[in-house]
Amino acid sequence: MGPLIGMKVVEIVGLGPGPFTAMLLADLGADVIRVDRADRVGKQAPKLQEALDAPSFDLLGRGRPNIGVNLKHPSGVASVLRLIEQADALIEGFRPGVMERLGLGPAPCLARNPRLVYGRMTGWGQTGPLKDRAGHDIDYIALSGALHAIGRSGEAPVPPLNLVGDFGGGAMLLALGIMCAIYEAARSGKGQVVDAAMVDGSALLMTMFHGFRAAGLERARGTNLLDTGAHFYETYETRDQQYMAVGAIEPQFYAQLLAGLGLSPEDLPRQMERARWPEMKQRFAAIFREKTRGEWEQVFADSDACVAPVLSATEAMAHPHLQARQTFVEIAGIPQPAPAPRFDRTPTATPRAPSQPGADTDSALAAWGFSSEEIARLRAVSAIA
C-alpha cells in the first residue's frame, strides 16, 4: 500500500541518513531491499545484545527485507548488479570512492540500468576539498552556518540532536532528489547521480534566515525572533518543573496570550519593541511559574494563543490529538512514529518490523527473481549469508 507501489529501490546499508531515506520510501510503498554486509549476519550492535530474541531496535530499518551480501566476492557484487538492473533507484552513503572500489559505482550501475537514479548521501558531498574528510551532523551544520544560529544569548550553540544535518538537510533532501530524478527519467529514459550533501542541505534550510540577515533583522544568537530572543517565542518553566512552549508571533495570537496570562496590553511595551524583550521574558517566566503545566494547558485549551505543553516522547504518544491522528503506531511491541505524510486515495500500511542483518536473504532474493538453485550456489561460495 502507498503511493510508491511498484517503485523498486536497492539500499546499500550505511548509517543514519541513508537508511532514513530508504525508510521514507518504504513507508510510502516502495519495494526496498537492504543490502547488508555478510559479516554482520548473526551479529548485534552492542546496545542490542540484551535483546537477541527481539526484533531489531534499529527502527530506521523498518519496512523492508535485509539480505547479507559479501561485497568483496565477485559473485556478491554480480548479485547486487542484478538487483540494480531491476531497480528505479539506489541509495548509498559511503565516503566518495568506496562504491567505485567495490565495483558498484555509478558507471557500472548505469551501464547495467541506464534509467537508474543513483542516490549518494554524504556529509561534505562528492566534490570539494573536504569530500574525503570524516564528519558527523554537528560538523556539517557547523560549517554551513546552521549551528551558529541555534542557542541562547550569551551561551554556546546547541546541537539540535542530529535532526538538521542527518535527517532534514540530508535524508529528506536525498528522498526529494531521488523522486525528482525518477520523474525526469520517466520522460528522458535516462538515470543520473543525485549528490546529496548534508552541508548543502543544512545550508538550504537556513534560506529564510539569510533573508533576515540581508534585511538587517538578524542580530546576535539568542536575541532574535525565533531563537529565544523574543518573549513570545520561548519556553517557560512551570510550577511543577515542566515547560510550556509559546509561539504567539502574530498580533492577534499575542493578544490571546496576554489574556491567558492575565496581562493588559495597555500596561505593557509594544510587542516588537526589542529592547524590552529581556524584561518581558522575566515577567512571563514569573507568571508561568505560578501554575503547573496541566493548569496552563487548561488555561489555553480553547485559545489561539499558540501555547503548547512541552511533552516527552512518551507523553506525546498519549496526547489525544496525536492519538486521534494515529501519529504513532506500535510495531512488534515498539511504539514509533507512523509513516507520513498522509494520502487519501493511496494510504500507507503499517510498516513491517526491522529485520536483523541477513534475515531475509533467501526470500528477498527469490522475490527479486533469483532461483533457489542460484541462491544455494551463492551461499556455497560465501557470496551471501
The 8 nearest C-alpha neighbors of each residue, nearest first, counted from 0:
[[1, 347, 28, 348, 4, 346, 345, 2],
 [0, 2, 347, 28, 27, 345, 346, 3],
 [1, 3, 345, 4, 27, 28, 0, 346],
 [4, 2, 28, 29, 1, 27, 6, 5],
 [5, 3, 28, 29, 6, 2, 1, 0],
 [6, 4, 3, 7, 29, 30, 28, 2],
 [5, 7, 29, 3, 4, 30, 87, 8],
 [8, 6, 30, 86, 87, 31, 29, 5],
 [7, 9, 31, 88, 86, 89, 87, 30],
 [10, 8, 89, 32, 31, 90, 33, 88],
 [11, 9, 90, 33, 89, 12, 34, 32],
 [10, 12, 34, 91, 90, 33, 13, 35],
 [13, 11, 35, 34, 10, 33, 18, 91],
 [14, 12, 92, 17, 11, 18, 91, 93],
 [13, 15, 17, 16, 18, 12, 92, 93],
 [16, 14, 18, 17, 19, 165, 13, 59],
 [15, 17, 170, 19, 165, 18, 166, 169],
 [18, 16, 20, 19, 92, 15, 170, 120],
 [19, 17, 21, 20, 16, 15, 59, 22],
 [18, 20, 22, 16, 21, 17, 59, 170],
 [21, 19, 170, 23, 17, 18, 22, 174],
 [20, 22, 18, 24, 19, 23, 25, 17],
 [23, 21, 19, 25, 20, 24, 26, 59],
 [24, 22, 26, 20, 21, 25, 19, 27],
 [23, 25, 27, 21, 26, 29, 22, 20],
 [24, 26, 29, 22, 28, 27, 23, 62],
 [27, 25, 23, 24, 28, 338, 22, 350],
 [28, 26, 1, 24, 25, 3, 347, 2],
 [27, 29, 1, 3, 4, 25, 0, 26],
 [28, 30, 25, 3, 6, 4, 24, 31],
 [31, 29, 7, 6, 8, 25, 28, 32],
 [30, 32, 8, 63, 29, 9, 7, 25],
 [31, 33, 9, 64, 63, 10, 65, 34],
 [34, 32, 65, 10, 64, 35, 66, 11],
 [33, 35, 11, 66, 12, 10, 67, 65],
 [36, 34, 67, 12, 66, 33, 356, 68],
 [37, 35, 67, 38, 68, 39, 69, 34],
 [36, 38, 67, 68, 69, 384, 39, 40],
 [37, 39, 36, 40, 69, 67, 384, 42],
 [40, 38, 42, 37, 36, 356, 41, 35],
 [39, 41, 356, 357, 42, 37, 38, 67],
 [42, 40, 39, 43, 356, 357, 355, 38],
 [43, 41, 39, 40, 44, 356, 38, 355],
 [44, 42, 48, 47, 45, 41, 51, 39],
 [43, 45, 47, 46, 48, 42, 39, 57],
 [46, 44, 48, 47, 43, 49, 42, 50],
 [47, 45, 44, 48, 49, 43, 50, 56],
 [48, 46, 50, 45, 44, 49, 43, 51],
 [47, 49, 45, 50, 51, 46, 43, 44],
 [48, 50, 47, 51, 46, 45, 52, 53],
 [51, 49, 53, 47, 48, 52, 54, 55],
 [50, 52, 48, 53, 49, 47, 43, 54],
 [51, 53, 50, 54, 49, 55, 48, 47],
 [54, 52, 50, 51, 55, 56, 331, 47],
 [55, 53, 56, 353, 354, 352, 52, 331],
 [54, 56, 57, 353, 355, 354, 53, 58],
 [55, 57, 58, 54, 47, 353, 333, 53],
 [58, 56, 55, 59, 60, 353, 61, 54],
 [57, 59, 60, 56, 61, 353, 55, 352],
 [60, 58, 57, 19, 61, 18, 22, 353],
 [61, 59, 353, 58, 57, 18, 22, 62],
 [62, 60, 353, 352, 58, 59, 63, 351],
 [61, 63, 351, 350, 25, 352, 26, 353],
 [62, 64, 31, 61, 32, 25, 65, 33],
 [65, 63, 359, 32, 33, 354, 363, 66],
 [64, 66, 33, 357, 359, 356, 354, 358],
 [67, 65, 360, 357, 34, 359, 35, 33],
 [66, 68, 357, 37, 35, 384, 36, 383],
 [69, 67, 383, 37, 36, 75, 70, 382],
 [68, 70, 382, 37, 75, 71, 72, 383],
 [69, 71, 75, 76, 72, 68, 101, 36],
 [72, 70, 69, 73, 101, 75, 76, 382],
 [71, 73, 75, 70, 74, 69, 382, 76],
 [74, 72, 76, 75, 77, 71, 70, 382],
 [73, 75, 77, 76, 72, 382, 78, 377],
 [74, 76, 382, 78, 72, 69, 70, 73],
 [75, 77, 73, 79, 70, 78, 74, 80],
 [78, 76, 74, 80, 75, 79, 73, 81],
 [77, 79, 81, 75, 76, 80, 74, 82],
 [78, 80, 82, 76, 81, 77, 83, 75],
 [81, 79, 83, 77, 82, 78, 84, 76],
 [82, 80, 78, 84, 79, 83, 77, 85],
 [81, 83, 79, 80, 84, 85, 78, 86],
 [82, 84, 80, 86, 85, 81, 79, 9],
 [83, 85, 112, 81, 82, 111, 86, 80],
 [86, 84, 83, 82, 87, 81, 7, 112],
 [87, 85, 7, 83, 8, 88, 84, 9],
 [86, 88, 115, 7, 8, 116, 6, 85],
 [89, 87, 116, 8, 115, 86, 117, 9],
 [88, 90, 9, 117, 8, 118, 10, 116],
 [91, 89, 118, 10, 119, 11, 9, 117],
 [92, 90, 11, 119, 93, 120, 10, 118],
 [91, 93, 120, 13, 17, 121, 119, 94],
 [94, 92, 91, 97, 95, 121, 13, 98],
 [93, 95, 97, 96, 131, 121, 92, 130],
 [96, 94, 97, 125, 93, 131, 130, 98],
 [95, 97, 99, 98, 100, 94, 104, 93],
 [98, 96, 100, 99, 95, 94, 93, 101],
 [99, 97, 104, 101, 103, 100, 96, 102],
 [100, 98, 104, 96, 102, 101, 97, 103],
 [99, 101, 97, 102, 98, 96, 103, 104],
 [102, 100, 98, 99, 103, 97, 70, 71],
 [101, 103, 99, 100, 104, 98, 76, 107],
 [104, 102, 98, 101, 99, 108, 107, 105],
 [103, 105, 99, 98, 106, 102, 107, 108],
 [104, 106, 108, 109, 107, 117, 103, 192],
 [105, 107, 109, 108, 104, 110, 103, 99],
 [108, 106, 110, 109, 105, 104, 103, 111],
 [107, 109, 105, 111, 110, 106, 112, 103],
 [110, 108, 113, 112, 111, 106, 107, 105],
 [109, 111, 107, 108, 112, 113, 106, 105],
 [112, 110, 108, 109, 84, 107, 113, 80],
 [111, 113, 109, 84, 115, 114, 110, 108],
 [112, 114, 109, 115, 189, 190, 110, 111],
 [115, 113, 190, 189, 112, 188, 184, 116],
 [116, 114, 190, 87, 88, 112, 113, 109],
 [115, 117, 88, 190, 191, 192, 118, 87],
 [116, 118, 192, 89, 88, 193, 115, 191],
 [119, 117, 90, 193, 89, 192, 116, 177],
 [118, 120, 194, 91, 92, 193, 195, 90],
 [121, 119, 92, 195, 196, 91, 17, 118],
 [122, 120, 196, 124, 92, 123, 197, 195],
 [121, 123, 197, 196, 124, 198, 139, 134],
 [122, 124, 130, 196, 198, 121, 129, 197],
 [125, 123, 196, 121, 126, 130, 122, 194],
 [124, 126, 95, 130, 194, 123, 127, 121],
 [127, 125, 124, 130, 128, 123, 129, 95],
 [126, 128, 130, 129, 125, 124, 123, 131],
 [127, 129, 130, 126, 131, 132, 123, 125],
 [130, 128, 132, 131, 127, 123, 126, 124],
 [129, 131, 123, 127, 126, 132, 124, 128],
 [132, 130, 129, 94, 95, 133, 128, 123],
 [133, 131, 129, 130, 134, 123, 94, 128],
 [134, 132, 131, 135, 94, 122, 130, 129],
 [135, 133, 138, 132, 122, 136, 139, 137],
 [134, 136, 138, 137, 139, 122, 133, 165],
 [135, 137, 164, 139, 138, 165, 161, 140],
 [136, 138, 140, 135, 139, 141, 158, 161],
 [139, 137, 141, 135, 136, 140, 134, 142],
 [138, 140, 198, 136, 142, 141, 137, 197],
 [139, 141, 143, 145, 146, 137, 142, 138],
 [142, 140, 146, 138, 139, 143, 144, 137],
 [141, 143, 139, 140, 144, 138, 198, 145],
 [144, 142, 140, 202, 141, 145, 198, 139],
 [143, 145, 142, 147, 141, 146, 140, 202],
 [144, 146, 140, 147, 143, 148, 141, 205],
 [147, 145, 141, 140, 148, 149, 144, 156],
 [148, 146, 145, 144, 149, 156, 141, 220],
 [147, 149, 146, 220, 145, 150, 144, 156],
 [150, 148, 146, 156, 147, 157, 226, 220],
 [151, 149, 156, 157, 221, 220, 155, 148],
 [150, 152, 221, 154, 153, 220, 227, 226],
 [151, 153, 221, 154, 220, 222, 150, 219],
 [152, 154, 151, 155, 221, 220, 150, 219],
 [155, 153, 151, 152, 156, 150, 221, 157],
 [154, 156, 157, 150, 153, 151, 152, 147],
 [155, 157, 150, 149, 147, 146, 158, 154],
 [156, 158, 150, 149, 159, 155, 146, 151],
 [157, 159, 160, 146, 137, 156, 161, 149],
 [160, 158, 161, 157, 162, 163, 149, 146],
 [159, 161, 158, 162, 163, 137, 157, 136],
 [162, 160, 165, 136, 163, 159, 164, 166],
 [161, 163, 166, 160, 167, 164, 165, 159],
 [164, 162, 167, 168, 161, 166, 201, 165],
 [165, 163, 168, 136, 197, 201, 169, 166],
 [166, 164, 169, 16, 136, 161, 162, 163],
 [165, 167, 170, 162, 169, 16, 164, 168],
 [168, 166, 163, 171, 169, 162, 164, 170],
 [167, 169, 200, 201, 164, 197, 163, 166],
 [168, 170, 197, 165, 166, 172, 167, 164],
 [171, 169, 16, 166, 20, 173, 172, 19],
 [170, 172, 174, 173, 167, 169, 166, 175],
 [171, 173, 175, 174, 170, 169, 176, 168],
 [172, 174, 176, 170, 171, 175, 195, 177],
 [175, 173, 171, 177, 172, 176, 20, 170],
 [176, 174, 172, 178, 173, 177, 179, 171],
 [175, 177, 173, 179, 174, 178, 172, 180],
 [176, 178, 174, 180, 179, 175, 173, 181],
 [177, 179, 181, 175, 180, 176, 182, 174],
 [180, 178, 182, 176, 177, 181, 175, 183],
 [179, 181, 183, 177, 182, 178, 184, 176],
 [182, 180, 184, 178, 183, 179, 177, 185],
 [183, 181, 179, 180, 185, 184, 178, 186],
 [182, 184, 180, 185, 181, 186, 187, 179],
 [185, 183, 188, 187, 181, 189, 186, 182],
 [184, 186, 182, 183, 188, 187, 181, 189],
 [187, 185, 184, 183, 188, 182, 189, 181],
 [188, 186, 184, 189, 185, 183, 190, 114],
 [187, 189, 184, 185, 114, 186, 190, 113],
 [190, 188, 114, 184, 187, 113, 191, 115],
 [189, 191, 114, 115, 116, 184, 113, 188],
 [192, 190, 116, 117, 193, 115, 189, 180],
 [191, 193, 117, 118, 116, 194, 105, 190],
 [192, 194, 118, 119, 117, 195, 176, 191],
 [195, 193, 119, 192, 196, 124, 125, 118],
 [196, 194, 120, 173, 119, 193, 121, 169],
 [197, 195, 124, 121, 122, 199, 198, 123],
 [196, 198, 169, 122, 200, 164, 168, 199],
 [197, 199, 139, 196, 201, 200, 143, 123],
 [200, 198, 202, 196, 197, 201, 203, 143],
 [199, 201, 168, 197, 203, 202, 198, 169],
 [200, 202, 168, 204, 203, 198, 164, 199],
 [203, 201, 143, 199, 205, 200, 204, 198],
 [204, 202, 200, 205, 201, 206, 199, 168],
 [203, 205, 201, 202, 206, 200, 168, 207],
 [204, 206, 203, 202, 208, 207, 209, 145],
 [207, 205, 209, 208, 203, 204, 210, 202],
 [208, 206, 210, 209, 205, 211, 204, 212],
 [207, 209, 211, 210, 205, 206, 212, 217],
 [210, 208, 212, 206, 211, 207, 213, 205],
 [209, 211, 213, 208, 207, 212, 214, 206],
 [210, 212, 208, 216, 214, 209, 213, 217],
 [211, 213, 217, 209, 215, 214, 210, 216],
 [214, 212, 210, 215, 211, 209, 216, 217],
 [215, 213, 211, 212, 216, 210, 217, 209],
 [216, 214, 212, 213, 217, 211, 218, 210],
 [215, 217, 211, 214, 212, 218, 213, 223],
 [218, 216, 212, 211, 215, 223, 219, 208],
 [217, 219, 223, 222, 216, 220, 215, 212],
 [218, 220, 222, 221, 217, 152, 223, 148],
 [221, 219, 152, 148, 222, 151, 150, 218],
 [220, 222, 152, 151, 228, 226, 227, 150],
 [228, 223, 221, 220, 219, 152, 218, 227],
 [224, 222, 228, 226, 225, 221, 217, 229],
 [223, 225, 229, 228, 226, 227, 232, 222],
 [226, 224, 223, 227, 232, 228, 229, 233],
 [225, 227, 221, 228, 223, 224, 149, 150],
 [228, 226, 233, 221, 229, 225, 232, 151],
 [222, 227, 229, 223, 221, 226, 224, 230],
 [230, 228, 224, 231, 232, 227, 276, 223],
 [229, 231, 280, 232, 276, 233, 279, 228],
 [230, 232, 229, 247, 246, 245, 233, 248],
 [233, 231, 246, 245, 229, 230, 227, 225],
 [232, 234, 227, 245, 230, 231, 244, 235],
 [233, 235, 244, 243, 245, 242, 236, 232],
 [236, 234, 242, 243, 284, 287, 237, 244],
 [237, 235, 242, 241, 240, 288, 287, 243],
 [236, 238, 288, 291, 241, 287, 240, 239],
 [237, 239, 288, 291, 290, 240, 289, 236],
 [240, 238, 291, 237, 241, 292, 290, 236],
 [241, 239, 237, 238, 236, 242, 291, 292],
 [242, 240, 237, 239, 236, 292, 243, 238],
 [243, 241, 236, 235, 309, 237, 308, 234],
 [242, 244, 308, 235, 309, 234, 307, 245],
 [245, 243, 234, 307, 306, 308, 233, 309],
 [244, 246, 306, 232, 233, 231, 234, 247],
 [247, 245, 232, 305, 231, 248, 306, 244],
 [248, 246, 253, 252, 305, 231, 304, 249],
 [249, 247, 246, 253, 231, 250, 252, 232],
 [248, 250, 252, 251, 247, 253, 254, 246],
 [251, 249, 253, 252, 254, 248, 247, 270],
 [252, 250, 254, 253, 249, 255, 304, 247],
 [253, 251, 304, 247, 255, 254, 249, 250],
 [252, 254, 247, 250, 256, 255, 251, 249],
 [253, 255, 251, 257, 252, 256, 250, 258],
 [256, 254, 304, 258, 252, 253, 257, 259],
 [257, 255, 304, 253, 259, 258, 254, 260],
 [256, 258, 262, 260, 254, 259, 255, 261],
 [259, 257, 255, 261, 260, 256, 262, 254],
 [260, 258, 256, 257, 261, 255, 298, 299],
 [259, 261, 257, 258, 262, 256, 286, 287],
 [262, 260, 258, 259, 257, 263, 256, 286],
 [263, 261, 257, 260, 258, 264, 259, 266],
 [262, 264, 265, 266, 257, 261, 267, 258],
 [265, 263, 267, 266, 262, 257, 254, 268],
 [264, 266, 263, 267, 268, 262, 269, 257],
 [265, 267, 264, 263, 268, 262, 269, 257],
 [268, 266, 264, 265, 269, 263, 262, 270],
 [267, 269, 270, 272, 275, 266, 264, 265],
 [270, 268, 272, 271, 267, 264, 275, 273],
 [269, 271, 272, 268, 250, 253, 273, 276],
 [272, 270, 273, 269, 276, 268, 229, 275],
 [273, 271, 269, 274, 270, 275, 268, 276],
 [274, 272, 276, 275, 271, 229, 270, 277],
 [273, 275, 272, 276, 277, 278, 271, 268],
 [274, 276, 273, 278, 277, 272, 279, 268],
 [275, 277, 279, 273, 278, 229, 230, 274],
 [278, 276, 280, 279, 275, 281, 230, 274],
 [277, 279, 281, 275, 276, 280, 282, 274],
 [278, 280, 282, 276, 281, 277, 230, 283],
 [281, 279, 230, 283, 277, 282, 278, 284],
 [282, 280, 284, 278, 279, 283, 285, 277],
 [281, 283, 279, 285, 280, 284, 278, 286],
 [282, 284, 280, 286, 285, 281, 279, 287],
 [285, 283, 281, 287, 282, 286, 235, 280],
 [284, 286, 282, 288, 283, 287, 281, 289],
 [285, 287, 283, 288, 289, 284, 282, 260],
 [286, 288, 284, 237, 289, 285, 290, 283],
 [289, 287, 237, 238, 285, 286, 290, 236],
 [288, 290, 287, 286, 238, 237, 285, 291],
 [291, 289, 238, 288, 294, 237, 287, 295],
 [292, 290, 238, 294, 237, 239, 293, 295],
 [291, 293, 295, 294, 237, 241, 296, 242],
 [294, 292, 296, 291, 295, 297, 290, 308],
 [293, 295, 291, 297, 296, 292, 290, 298],
 [294, 296, 298, 292, 297, 293, 299, 291],
 [297, 295, 293, 294, 299, 298, 300, 292],
 [296, 298, 300, 294, 295, 299, 293, 301],
 [297, 299, 295, 296, 300, 259, 294, 301],
 [298, 300, 302, 296, 297, 301, 295, 259],
 [299, 301, 297, 296, 302, 298, 295, 303],
 [302, 300, 299, 303, 298, 297, 304, 296],
 [301, 303, 299, 304, 300, 255, 305, 298],
 [304, 302, 305, 252, 255, 301, 299, 306],
 [303, 305, 252, 256, 255, 302, 306, 247],
 [306, 304, 246, 247, 303, 245, 307, 252],
 [305, 307, 245, 304, 244, 246, 299, 243],
 [308, 306, 244, 243, 309, 305, 245, 296],
 [307, 309, 243, 310, 244, 242, 296, 292],
 [308, 310, 243, 242, 244, 307, 311, 241],
 [311, 309, 314, 315, 308, 312, 313, 242],
 [310, 312, 314, 313, 315, 309, 316, 308],
 [311, 313, 315, 314, 310, 316, 317, 335],
 [314, 312, 311, 315, 316, 317, 310, 334],
 [313, 315, 311, 317, 316, 310, 312, 318],
 [316, 314, 312, 318, 317, 313, 310, 311],
 [315, 317, 314, 313, 318, 327, 321, 312],
 [318, 316, 314, 315, 319, 322, 313, 321],
 [317, 319, 315, 321, 320, 316, 322, 314],
 [320, 318, 322, 321, 323, 317, 316, 324],
 [321, 319, 323, 322, 318, 324, 325, 317],
 [322, 320, 324, 326, 323, 318, 319, 325],
 [323, 321, 325, 319, 324, 320, 318, 326],
 [322, 324, 320, 321, 325, 319, 326, 318],
 [323, 325, 321, 326, 322, 320, 327, 319],
 [326, 324, 322, 327, 323, 321, 328, 337],
 [327, 325, 321, 324, 337, 336, 322, 328],
 [326, 328, 336, 337, 325, 335, 316, 334],
 [329, 327, 337, 335, 334, 336, 330, 325],
 [328, 330, 334, 333, 332, 335, 331, 327],
 [331, 329, 333, 332, 352, 334, 328, 351],
 [332, 330, 333, 352, 329, 54, 351, 334],
 [331, 333, 330, 329, 334, 54, 53, 352],
 [332, 334, 329, 330, 331, 335, 56, 328],
 [335, 333, 329, 328, 330, 332, 327, 336],
 [334, 336, 327, 328, 329, 333, 337, 330],
 [337, 335, 327, 326, 328, 338, 334, 329],
 [336, 338, 327, 328, 326, 339, 335, 325],
 [339, 337, 26, 340, 336, 347, 27, 23],
 [340, 338, 341, 337, 26, 27, 23, 326],
 [339, 341, 338, 342, 27, 337, 347, 346],
 [340, 342, 339, 343, 346, 347, 338, 345],
 [343, 341, 346, 345, 344, 340, 347, 2],
 [342, 344, 346, 345, 341, 347, 1, 2],
 [345, 343, 342, 346, 2, 1, 341, 347],
 [344, 346, 1, 2, 342, 343, 347, 0],
 [347, 345, 342, 1, 343, 344, 0, 341],
 [346, 348, 1, 0, 27, 345, 28, 26],
 [347, 349, 0, 350, 346, 1, 26, 28],
 [348, 350, 351, 347, 337, 338, 328, 330],
 [351, 349, 62, 348, 26, 61, 352, 330],
 [350, 352, 62, 61, 353, 349, 330, 63],
 [351, 353, 61, 330, 331, 62, 354, 350],
 [354, 352, 61, 60, 55, 58, 62, 54],
 [355, 353, 65, 358, 55, 64, 352, 356],
 [354, 356, 358, 55, 357, 353, 65, 54],
 [357, 355, 40, 358, 65, 35, 39, 67],
 [356, 358, 67, 66, 65, 360, 40, 359],
 [357, 359, 355, 356, 360, 65, 354, 66],
 [360, 358, 65, 66, 362, 357, 64, 363],
 [359, 361, 66, 357, 363, 362, 358, 364],
 [362, 360, 364, 363, 359, 365, 374, 66],
 [361, 363, 365, 359, 364, 360, 366, 64],
 [364, 362, 366, 365, 360, 361, 359, 64],
 [363, 365, 367, 366, 369, 361, 362, 360],
 [364, 366, 369, 362, 368, 367, 363, 370],
 [365, 367, 363, 364, 368, 362, 369, 361],
 [366, 368, 364, 365, 369, 363, 82, 85],
 [369, 367, 365, 366, 370, 364, 82, 363],
 [370, 368, 365, 364, 367, 373, 374, 371],
 [371, 369, 373, 372, 365, 374, 368, 364],
 [370, 372, 374, 373, 375, 369, 365, 361],
 [373, 371, 375, 370, 374, 376, 369, 377],
 [374, 372, 376, 370, 375, 371, 369, 377],
 [373, 375, 371, 377, 372, 376, 378, 370],
 [374, 376, 372, 378, 373, 377, 379, 371],
 [375, 377, 379, 373, 378, 374, 372, 380],
 [378, 376, 382, 374, 379, 380, 375, 383],
 [377, 379, 381, 375, 383, 376, 380, 382],
 [378, 380, 376, 377, 381, 375, 382, 383],
 [379, 381, 378, 377, 382, 376, 383, 74],
 [382, 380, 378, 383, 379, 377, 384, 69],
 [381, 383, 75, 69, 377, 380, 74, 72],
 [384, 382, 68, 378, 381, 67, 69, 377],
 [383, 67, 37, 68, 357, 378, 40, 381]]
